């Protein structure tokens, strides 16, 4: 099973051309389940729905999708001067989505953009997969806020992962580097886990050490414009493998990390991982 996470940069920049580039990358990467952050909807159209329709053009494909919108989109809307737009997280799947739930993440004194986590239960071949995607607060100084959000996310994951042997898959833009307090807390094996016994492995631990890792990359002009350093801030975390290695990470890499016909699809690179399904 190939899973992918990607922050798709909402409606910034040349968004019509960028969504075509995003679809091109997804078709080339061929994921089975996708977690997206900064998905837009305008009341008549939704980026997740549009991408699902594009992927369903392939013979034999019929992609399912669901999304959850922020309850506090005002600051996003002011940035583009359009008060009709929504922003949120989405999950797309080539297999049926059996269930969904949404968690409003705490603000813990930080900026309130209505950040959230979206849970889906995916009917993969031979297994039901608890799949999550989340988007944490952005400001560099908000590590304590992100720790509170991770704590809530960990409880949310635990509450939706107990009735299947497949380990939970947690994706998203966490706006935090790997050795930060919040990422160590999410993993639960470099510090005490929020939920006793719950460990979520960073899939990138299985990557080739020589592989390019940063997902917020100053080589991308959308990032370079902000004069920030490159960093790995987008993740796929997977619970401990189930029976016979169910769900273990077989491979992981970046994608969407170069221009498509001269246009960078997003300000983030995507992360893609191959996980073991039942034999």
C-alpha positions in Angstrom: 0.0 0.0 0.0 1.5 3.3 -1.0 0.5 6.3 1.1 1.4 10.0 0.5 1.1 13.2 2.4 1.3 16.7 0.8 0.6 20.3 1.8 -0.7 21.6 -1.5 -0.4 25.4 -0.7 -4.1 26.3 -0.7 -5.1 28.9 -3.3 -1.8 30.8 -3.4 0.2 31.6 -6.6 -0.8 30.2 -9.9 -3.3 27.8 -8.3 -5.0 26.6 -11.5 -1.7 25.6 -13.1 -0.4 24.2 -9.9 -3.4 21.9 -9.4 -2.6 20.4 -12.9 1.0 19.9 -11.7 -0.2 18.3 -8.5 -2.3 15.9 -10.5 0.6 15.1 -12.7 2.8 14.2 -9.7 0.0 12.0 -8.2 -0.5 10.1 -11.4 3.2 9.5 -11.7 3.6 8.4 -8.1 0.6 6.2 -8.0 -0.4 6.3 -4.3 -3.3 4.3 -2.9 -4.2 6.7 -0.1 -3.4 10.4 0.1 -3.5 12.9 3.0 -3.6 16.5 1.9 -3.4 19.7 3.9 -4.3 23.3 2.8 -7.0 22.0 0.5 -9.4 24.7 -0.8 -13.1 24.8 -1.4 -15.1 27.7 -2.8 -18.7 26.5 -2.4 -18.9 25.1 -5.9 -15.6 23.3 -6.3 -13.2 21.5 -4.1 -9.5 20.7 -4.8 -9.8 17.2 -3.3 -12.9 16.4 -5.4 -11.2 17.7 -8.5 -8.1 15.6 -7.8 -10.2 12.5 -7.1 -12.0 13.0 -10.5 -8.7 13.4 -12.3 -7.3 10.2 -10.8 -10.5 8.4 -11.6 -9.9 9.1 -15.3 -7.5 6.2 -15.3 -9.1 2.9 -16.5 -10.5 0.9 -13.6 -10.0 3.7 -11.1 -12.8 5.1 -8.9 -11.3 7.3 -6.2 -13.1 8.2 -2.9 -12.5 11.4 -1.1 -13.5 13.3 2.0 -12.5 16.5 3.6 -12.9 18.7 6.7 -12.9 22.5 6.6 -11.5 24.8 9.2 -14.1 26.5 11.3 -11.9 29.7 11.5 -10.8 30.5 7.9 -10.8 34.3 8.3 -7.0 34.8 8.4 -6.5 32.6 5.4 -9.2 34.5 3.5 -7.6 37.8 4.3 -4.3 36.7 2.8 -5.9 36.3 -0.7 -8.7 38.8 -0.4 -11.5 36.3 -0.9 -14.1 35.7 1.8 -15.7 32.7 0.0 -12.8 30.3 0.3 -12.5 27.5 2.8 -9.4 25.6 3.9 -9.0 22.2 5.4 -7.6 18.7 5.2 -8.6 15.9 2.9 -8.1 12.2 2.3 -8.3 10.5 -1.1 -8.4 6.7 -1.5 -8.5 4.3 -4.4 -10.4 2.0 -2.0 -13.7 2.7 -0.1 -13.7 5.0 2.9 -15.7 3.2 5.6 -15.7 5.8 8.3 -14.5 9.3 9.2 -14.2 11.6 12.1 -12.7 15.1 12.7 -10.8 16.5 15.7 -10.5 20.3 16.2 -7.0 20.7 17.5 -6.5 22.9 20.6 -5.1 26.4 20.3 -3.3 26.4 23.7 -2.9 30.1 23.6 -1.6 30.2 20.0 -3.1 31.5 16.8 -6.6 30.0 16.1 -6.9 29.0 12.4 -9.2 26.1 13.2 -6.4 23.5 12.7 -7.7 20.0 12.7 -7.0 16.3 12.2 -9.1 14.1 9.9 -9.5 10.4 10.5 -10.7 7.9 7.9 -11.0 4.1 7.9 -9.8 2.7 4.6 -11.0 -0.7 3.2 -7.6 -1.8 1.8 -7.3 -5.3 0.4 -7.2 -7.7 3.3 -7.1 -5.0 6.0 -8.9 -2.0 7.4 -6.4 0.9 7.7 -6.9 3.7 10.2 -5.5 6.7 8.3 -5.2 10.2 9.6 -4.0 13.6 8.3 -3.3 16.7 10.3 -2.0 20.2 10.0 -0.4 21.9 13.1 0.1 25.5 13.9 2.8 27.2 11.8 4.7 29.9 13.8 8.2 28.9 14.7 7.7 30.0 18.3 4.6 27.8 18.8 6.3 24.6 19.8 4.3 24.5 23.0 1.1 24.9 21.0 2.1 22.1 18.7 2.9 19.8 21.7 -0.7 20.4 23.0 -2.0 19.6 19.5 0.1 16.4 19.3 -1.2 15.3 22.6 -4.8 15.7 21.4 -3.9 14.0 18.1 -2.3 11.0 19.9 -5.5 10.5 21.9 -7.6 10.8 18.7 -5.4 8.2 17.0 -5.7 5.8 19.9 -9.5 6.2 20.0 -9.8 5.1 16.3 -7.1 2.4 16.1 -8.1 -0.4 18.5 -10.4 -2.6 16.3 -8.0 -3.5 13.4 -4.7 -5.2 13.3 -3.3 -2.7 10.8 -1.2 0.0 12.6 -2.4 3.6 12.5 -1.0 5.8 9.7 -0.6 9.4 10.7 0.3 11.9 8.0 0.6 15.7 7.8 2.4 19.0 7.9 3.5 19.3 11.5 5.5 22.5 11.0 8.3 21.1 13.2 11.7 19.5 12.7 12.4 15.9 13.6 14.2 16.6 16.9 11.6 19.0 18.2 9.6 18.4 21.4 6.4 17.9 19.5 7.7 15.3 17.0 9.4 13.3 19.8 6.2 13.4 21.8 4.2 12.2 18.8 6.5 9.2 18.3 6.3 8.2 21.9 9.6 6.3 22.0 12.1 9.2 22.6 10.0 10.5 25.5 7.0 9.2 27.4 4.1 8.6 25.0 0.9 10.5 25.5 -1.1 7.2 25.3 0.6 4.5 27.3 2.1 1.9 24.9 1.4 3.9 21.7 4.4 4.3 19.5 4.3 5.9 16.1 7.4 5.4 14.0 8.6 8.2 11.7 8.7 6.4 8.3 11.7 8.5 7.3 13.8 6.4 9.7 13.6 3.7 6.9 14.9 6.1 4.2 18.3 5.8 2.5 20.5 8.0 4.6 21.7 9.7 1.4 18.2 10.5 0.2 17.2 14.2 0.1 14.9 14.7 3.1 13.8 18.3 3.5 10.2 19.0 2.5 10.4 22.7 3.1 13.2 23.4 0.7 14.9 26.7 0.0 15.6 25.4 -3.6 11.9 26.0 -4.1 11.3 29.6 -5.0 8.0 29.7 -3.1 10.2 28.9 0.0 13.2 31.0 -0.9 11.0 34.1 -1.0 10.5 33.8 2.8 14.3 33.5 3.6 13.7 30.5 5.9 16.1 27.6 6.2 15.3 24.2 4.7 13.7 21.7 7.0 11.9 18.4 7.1 8.5 19.3 8.5 6.1 16.8 6.7 5.7 13.3 8.0 4.3 9.9 7.7 4.2 8.1 11.0 3.1 4.5 11.4 2.3 2.4 14.5 4.3 -0.6 15.4 3.8 -3.4 12.8 1.0 -5.9 13.3 1.1 -9.7 12.9 3.7 -10.9 10.3 4.9 -7.4 9.8 1.6 -5.9 8.8 2.0 -2.2 8.0 5.7 -2.1 8.2 7.6 0.5 6.1 9.1 -1.0 3.0 10.3 2.2 1.4 10.0 5.9 1.8 11.0 8.9 -0.3 10.1 12.4 -1.4 8.1 13.3 -4.4 6.7 16.6 -5.8 10.1 18.0 -5.1 10.9 19.5 -8.5 9.2 21.7 -11.1 6.6 20.3 -13.4 6.8 22.0 -16.8 8.6 24.8 -15.1 6.2 25.2 -12.3 6.7 24.0 -8.7 3.4 22.3 -7.7 3.5 23.5 -4.0 5.7 25.2 -1.5 6.1 21.8 0.2 7.5 18.5 -1.2 5.4 15.4 -0.6 6.4 12.3 1.3 5.5 8.8 0.0 5.9 5.5 1.8 5.1 1.9 0.9 3.6 -0.2 3.7 3.1 -3.9 3.9 -0.4 -5.3 3.3 -1.4 -8.9 4.1 0.3 -11.3 1.8 
